[in-house]
C-alpha cells in the first residue's frame, strides 16, 4: 500500500503512526522535496531516501510514538561523509530537512445500548477524535437515519448490531472505555461479567440506580469476583455533582467524566 493507504489503515486499526515528509533539499539528496514515508510501530511504507537518513528518521518517529508526542517536529540531516550516525554515513553531499508529523492512536469508546441516553451520549462523543462503537442487540436502534447526526461528527463511528453484545465486548482493543446502558438488565449483567473477565479496559461505566448496582454487586460476588475487581465498574456513571435524570443531562455528565479520564484529570 502507499503512504496514504497506510495512514488510513493505521487509523482504522486504532494504531499510531508518523508521517515523514522531505520538506527541503539543498544540494544532492536521494529523494526530492515532497517524498513521504509512514512509520508504524513495526512497519514502514514509502521512502524518504533509504540509508542512514531513513533509518534515523524511523528511529526518531518511533521514539515520538513511544513518548506519546503529538507535536510535529523538523529534523535536518547532512548527507556528508563527515556526518556520522549510528547507522553509518551517506555521502550524497547535500542537506535534507524532514517534517515528522505524529498521528497517535485514537481512544476507543464503546456504548452498549443506543437508547435515549446512549444516543445522546453518541451525539456528544461523535464530536471528539475517537473510535466510537455503538453496539445494540436491537437493529432498529442503529438504522442510518437515527444515527445521522452521530455519523456526521469527526469520530470514527461504527454501528454494531449483534444479538450477543458481550461477545463483541471481548473483541474491543485493550484500554477501551466502555459504557453499559442496554435496555435489558440481564444483558447489562453479562456485559459487566465480560468486562471484568477482560481486566484490561480503560474504564467501565454502568448506568443505573443504587438498588440496581447493589443487586449486581451481589451477583458478581457470587460469580467469584473480588470487591476490588467489582469496584472497577463505576455505577452510576458520570460526575456526582451533575444532578438530573434527563437523557441529555446524564450523557453530558458521562461525557465530561470520560474526558477527565482521557486527559488524566
KELO-582559 format. One record per residue (C-alpha): residue number from 0; x, y, z; residue in one letter. Coordinates in nm, 4 decimals, padded with zeros to 6 digits, always signed. Example, Ala and Ser with C-alpha at 12.3 -4.5 7.8 and 13.67 -1.06 7.14 Angstrom:
0,+01.2300,-00.4500,+00.7800,A
1,+01.3670,-00.1060,+00.7140,S
This chain:
0,+00.0000,+00.0000,+00.0000,X
1,+00.1111,+00.3599,-00.0500,X
2,+00.1611,+00.6137,+00.2297,X
3,-00.1968,+00.7436,+00.2133,X
4,-00.3429,+00.3931,+00.2318,X
5,-00.1047,+00.3206,+00.5193,X
6,-00.2343,+00.6202,+00.7158,X
7,-00.5924,+00.5069,+00.6568,X
8,-00.5002,+00.1531,+00.7623,X
9,-00.3388,+00.2693,+01.0875,X
10,-00.6341,+00.4948,+01.1666,X
11,-00.8914,+00.2201,+01.1029,X
12,-00.6959,-00.0183,+01.3268,X
13,-00.6533,+00.2435,+01.6007,X
14,-00.2734,+00.2319,+01.5709,X
15,-00.0249,+00.5205,+01.5986,X
16,+00.1961,+00.6371,+01.3137,X
17,+00.4207,+00.9199,+01.1974,X
18,+00.4118,+01.0802,+00.8530,X
19,+00.7646,+01.1795,+00.7445,X
20,+00.7902,+01.4285,+00.4566,X
21,+01.1044,+01.5616,+00.2883,X
22,+01.0283,+01.9329,+00.3205,X
23,+01.3523,+02.0827,+00.1868,X
24,+01.6544,+01.9650,-00.0146,X
25,+01.9790,+02.1570,-00.0660,X
26,+02.2352,+02.0052,-00.2964,X
27,+02.2326,+01.6357,-00.3817,X
28,+01.9963,+01.4017,-00.1987,X
29,+01.8440,+01.0570,-00.2651,X
30,+01.4860,+01.1906,-00.2745,X
31,+01.3180,+01.5130,-00.3787,X
32,+01.1171,+01.7507,-00.1613,X
33,+00.7683,+01.6090,-00.1079,X
34,+00.8785,+01.2442,-00.0763,X
35,+00.6823,+01.0756,+00.2022,X
36,+00.7041,+00.7771,+00.4296,X
37,+00.4699,+00.6498,+00.7002,X
38,+00.6308,+00.4904,+01.0047,X
39,+00.4319,+00.2486,+01.2196,X
40,+00.5431,+00.0724,+01.5351,X
41,+00.6610,-00.2322,+01.3398,X
42,+00.6421,-00.1428,+00.9691,X
43,+00.7067,+00.1417,+00.7234,X
44,+00.5505,+00.2438,+00.3946,X
45,+00.7143,+00.4638,+00.1283,X
46,+01.0650,+00.6101,+00.1475,X
47,+01.2438,+00.9360,+00.2234,X
48,+01.5757,+00.8199,+00.0811,X
49,+01.6974,+00.4984,+00.2407,X
50,+02.0298,+00.4542,+00.4171,X
51,+02.1182,+00.6159,+00.7464,X
52,+01.8860,+00.9100,+00.6721,X
53,+01.5803,+00.6886,+00.6596,X
54,+01.6930,+00.4650,+00.9470,X
55,+01.7439,+00.7710,+01.1691,X
56,+01.4009,+00.9084,+01.0710,X
57,+01.2407,+00.5738,+01.1618,X
58,+01.4187,+00.5706,+01.4985,X
59,+01.3038,+00.9223,+01.5827,X
60,+00.9464,+00.8548,+01.4663,X
61,+00.9200,+00.5520,+01.6927,X
62,+01.0655,+00.7476,+01.9850,X
63,+00.7892,+01.0060,+01.9308,X
64,+00.5212,+00.7365,+01.9285,X
65,+00.6576,+00.5691,+02.2402,X
66,+00.6585,+00.9019,+02.4234,X
67,+00.3072,+00.9917,+02.3077,X
68,+00.4426,+01.3067,+02.1419,X
69,+00.1631,+01.4730,+01.9442,X
70,+00.3633,+01.7751,+01.8209,X
71,+00.5224,+01.7849,+01.4752,X
72,+00.8951,+01.8476,+01.4522,X
73,+01.1594,+01.9161,+01.1892,X
74,+01.4836,+01.7250,+01.1621,X
75,+01.7809,+01.8233,+00.9449,X
76,+02.0361,+01.5804,+00.8051,X
77,+02.3730,+01.6483,+00.6474,X
78,+02.4490,+01.3846,+00.3847,X
79,+02.8242,+01.4141,+00.4132,X
80,+03.0968,+01.1588,+00.4663,X
81,+03.1873,+01.3595,+00.7762,X
82,+02.8352,+01.3314,+00.9243,X
83,+02.8194,+01.0003,+01.1085,X
84,+02.5049,+00.8490,+01.2613,X
85,+02.4637,+00.5179,+01.4407,X
86,+02.3564,+00.3755,+01.1047,X
87,+02.6670,+00.4900,+00.9135,X
88,+02.7428,+00.7608,+00.6555,X
89,+02.5624,+00.8870,+00.3472,X
90,+02.7827,+01.0945,+00.1164,X
91,+02.5404,+01.2453,-00.1376,X
92,+02.6747,+01.5865,-00.0404,X
93,+02.3512,+01.7698,+00.0276,X
94,+02.1291,+01.8578,+00.3201,X
95,+01.7763,+01.7356,+00.3821,X
96,+01.5051,+01.8641,+00.6141,X
97,+01.2310,+01.6169,+00.7140,X
98,+00.8999,+01.7062,+00.8786,X
99,+00.7743,+01.4423,+01.1253,X
100,+00.4002,+01.4550,+01.1950,X
101,+00.2679,+01.2088,+01.4551,X
102,-00.0773,+01.0560,+01.4306,X
103,-00.1363,+00.8973,+01.7688,X
104,-00.3855,+00.6176,+01.8119,X
105,-00.7398,+00.7344,+01.8790,X
106,-00.9049,+00.6377,+02.2086,X
107,-01.1689,+00.3667,+02.1684,X
108,-01.5088,+00.4131,+02.3334,X
109,-01.7941,+00.1625,+02.3177,X
110,-02.1544,+00.2447,+02.4091,X
111,-02.3570,-00.0711,+02.4684,X
112,-02.7225,+00.0224,+02.4302,X
113,-02.8240,+00.3059,+02.1987,X
114,-03.1483,+00.4045,+02.3647,X
115,-03.2305,+00.7591,+02.4761,X
116,-02.9176,+00.8092,+02.6864,X
117,-02.6929,+00.6088,+02.4548,X
118,-02.7978,+00.8148,+02.1543,X
119,-02.7405,+01.1430,+02.3391,X
120,-02.4004,+01.0190,+02.4547,X
121,-02.3190,+00.9140,+02.0981,X
122,-02.4054,+01.2634,+01.9708,X
123,-02.1652,+01.4243,+02.2164,X
124,-01.8785,+01.1787,+02.1750,X
125,-01.9027,+01.1876,+01.7953,X
126,-01.7708,+01.5458,+01.8093,X
127,-01.4403,+01.4216,+01.9519,X
128,-01.1484,+01.2408,+01.7819,X
129,-01.2386,+00.8894,+01.8946,X
130,-01.3111,+00.5435,+01.7650,X
131,-01.6738,+00.5200,+01.8728,X
132,-01.8571,+00.1872,+01.8731,X
133,-02.2358,+00.2000,+01.9109,X
134,-02.3479,-00.1521,+01.9985,X
135,-02.7027,-00.2794,+02.0346,X
136,-02.8863,-00.6110,+02.0125,X
137,-03.1822,-00.4242,+01.8576,X
138,-03.1271,-00.3479,+01.4923,X
139,-03.3842,-00.0687,+01.4820,X
140,-03.1719,+00.1378,+01.7200,X
141,-02.8901,+00.1519,+01.4667,X
142,-03.0666,+00.2458,+01.1428,X
143,-02.8742,+00.5149,+00.9480,X
144,-03.1491,+00.7780,+00.9756,X
145,-03.1489,+00.7532,+01.3547,X
146,-02.7693,+00.7819,+01.3704,X
147,-02.7352,+01.0510,+01.1033,X
148,-02.6325,+01.3234,+01.3484,X
149,-02.3837,+01.0931,+01.5203,X
150,-02.2289,+00.9838,+01.1917,X
151,-02.1770,+01.3473,+01.0882,X
152,-01.9193,+01.4077,+01.3622,X
153,-01.5420,+01.3777,+01.3487,X
154,-01.5309,+01.0469,+01.5357,X
155,-01.4756,+00.7191,+01.3533,X
156,-01.8225,+00.5782,+01.4257,X
157,-01.9047,+00.2095,+01.3867,X
158,-02.2580,+00.0841,+01.4444,X
159,-02.2554,-00.2789,+01.5587,X
160,-02.5746,-00.4854,+01.5607,X
161,-02.5215,-00.8152,+01.7394,X
162,-02.7507,-01.0482,+01.9338,X
163,-02.4575,-01.1166,+02.1676,X
164,-02.3125,-00.7783,+02.2729,X
165,-02.0934,-00.9315,+02.5456,X
166,-01.9158,-01.1306,+02.2746,X
167,-01.8322,-00.8085,+02.0904,X
168,-01.7050,-00.6520,+02.4134,X
169,-01.4427,-00.9262,+02.4294,X
170,-01.3125,-00.8099,+02.0881,X
171,-01.2542,-00.4441,+02.1856,X
172,-00.8947,-00.3187,+02.1877,X
173,-00.7149,-00.3060,+02.5209,X
174,-00.7657,+00.0239,+02.7001,X
175,-01.1096,+00.0843,+02.5501,X
176,-01.3617,+00.2770,+02.7585,X
177,-01.6997,+00.1076,+02.7963,X
178,-02.0465,+00.2383,+02.8817,X
179,-02.3076,-00.0273,+02.9638,X
180,-02.6638,+00.1000,+02.9225,X
181,-02.8700,-00.1582,+02.7366,X
182,-03.2475,-00.1988,+02.7550,X
183,-03.2174,-00.5266,+02.9481,X
184,-03.0674,-00.5733,+03.2962,X
185,-02.9741,-00.9314,+03.2096,X
186,-02.7797,-00.8039,+02.9098,X
187,-02.6167,-00.5399,+03.1281,X
188,-02.5052,-00.8060,+03.3753,X
189,-02.3499,-01.0215,+03.1018,X
190,-02.1638,-00.7145,+02.9767,X
191,-02.0335,-00.6411,+03.3266,X
192,-01.9181,-01.0004,+03.3572,X
193,-01.7422,-00.9846,+03.0178,X
194,-01.5744,-00.6556,+03.1130,X
195,-01.4405,-00.7939,+03.4410,X
196,-01.3121,-01.1052,+03.2694,X
197,-01.1055,-00.8804,+03.0387,X
198,-00.9318,-00.6826,+03.3079,X
199,-00.7552,-00.4571,+03.0550,X
200,-01.0189,-00.1945,+02.9738,X
201,-00.9618,+00.1762,+03.0293,X
202,-01.2836,+00.2211,+03.2264,X
203,-01.6249,+00.0602,+03.2650,X
204,-01.9399,+00.2539,+03.3488,X
205,-02.2819,+00.1044,+03.4221,X
206,-02.5953,+00.3153,+03.4075,X
207,-02.8400,+00.2541,+03.6906,X
208,-02.9650,+00.3243,+04.0376,X
209,-02.8023,+00.2310,+04.3676,X
210,-03.0561,-00.0524,+04.4003,X
211,-02.9577,-00.1959,+04.0623,X
212,-02.5896,-00.1720,+04.1472,X
213,-02.6421,-00.3398,+04.4831,X
214,-02.8053,-00.6380,+04.3117,X
215,-02.5313,-00.6520,+04.0504,X
216,-02.2591,-00.6406,+04.3159,X
217,-02.4100,-00.9396,+04.4975,X
218,-02.4389,-01.1382,+04.1758,X
219,-02.0813,-01.0540,+04.0728,X
220,-01.9533,-01.1569,+04.4153,X
221,-02.1401,-01.4851,+04.3707,X
222,-01.9579,-01.5295,+04.0393,X
223,-01.6283,-01.5193,+04.2276,X
224,-01.5108,-01.1637,+04.1603,X
225,-01.3372,-00.9793,+04.4428,X
226,-01.4501,-00.6454,+04.5848,X
227,-01.1558,-00.4581,+04.4246,X
228,-01.2367,-00.6117,+04.0856,X
229,-01.6030,-00.5147,+04.1127,X
230,-01.5040,-00.1627,+04.2197,X
231,-01.3525,-00.1282,+03.8715,X
232,-01.7080,-00.0735,+03.7448,X
233,-01.8449,+00.2760,+03.8010,X
234,-02.2143,+00.2950,+03.8838,X
235,-02.3805,+00.5346,+03.8484,X
236,-02.1983,+00.6873,+03.5532,X
237,-02.0971,+01.0499,+03.5227,X
238,-01.9883,+01.3221,+03.7624,X
239,-02.1547,+01.3029,+04.1048,X
240,-02.2144,+01.6786,+04.1251,X
241,-02.4125,+01.6892,+03.7980,X
242,-02.7698,+01.6147,+03.9027,X
243,-03.0568,+01.5221,+03.6751,X
244,-03.2295,+01.2261,+03.5129,X
245,-03.2935,+01.3663,+03.1662,X
246,-03.1054,+01.1663,+02.8989,X
247,-02.9120,+01.4719,+02.7814,X
248,-02.8019,+01.5576,+03.1368,X
249,-02.6814,+01.2028,+03.2029,X
250,-02.4994,+01.1991,+02.8675,X
251,-02.3255,+01.5327,+02.9309,X
252,-02.2194,+01.4167,+03.2774,X
253,-02.0877,+01.0844,+03.1453,X
254,-01.9014,+01.2526,+02.8582,X
255,-01.7424,+01.5060,+03.0941,X
256,-01.6267,+01.2266,+03.3258,X
257,-01.4802,+01.0396,+03.0290,X
258,-01.2889,+01.3494,+02.9179,X
259,-01.1355,+01.3701,+03.2636,X
260,-01.0168,+01.0118,+03.2293,X
261,-00.8824,+01.0643,+02.8757,X
262,-00.6876,+01.3747,+02.9733,X
263,-00.5658,+01.2385,+03.3057,X
264,-00.7727,+01.4906,+03.5011,X
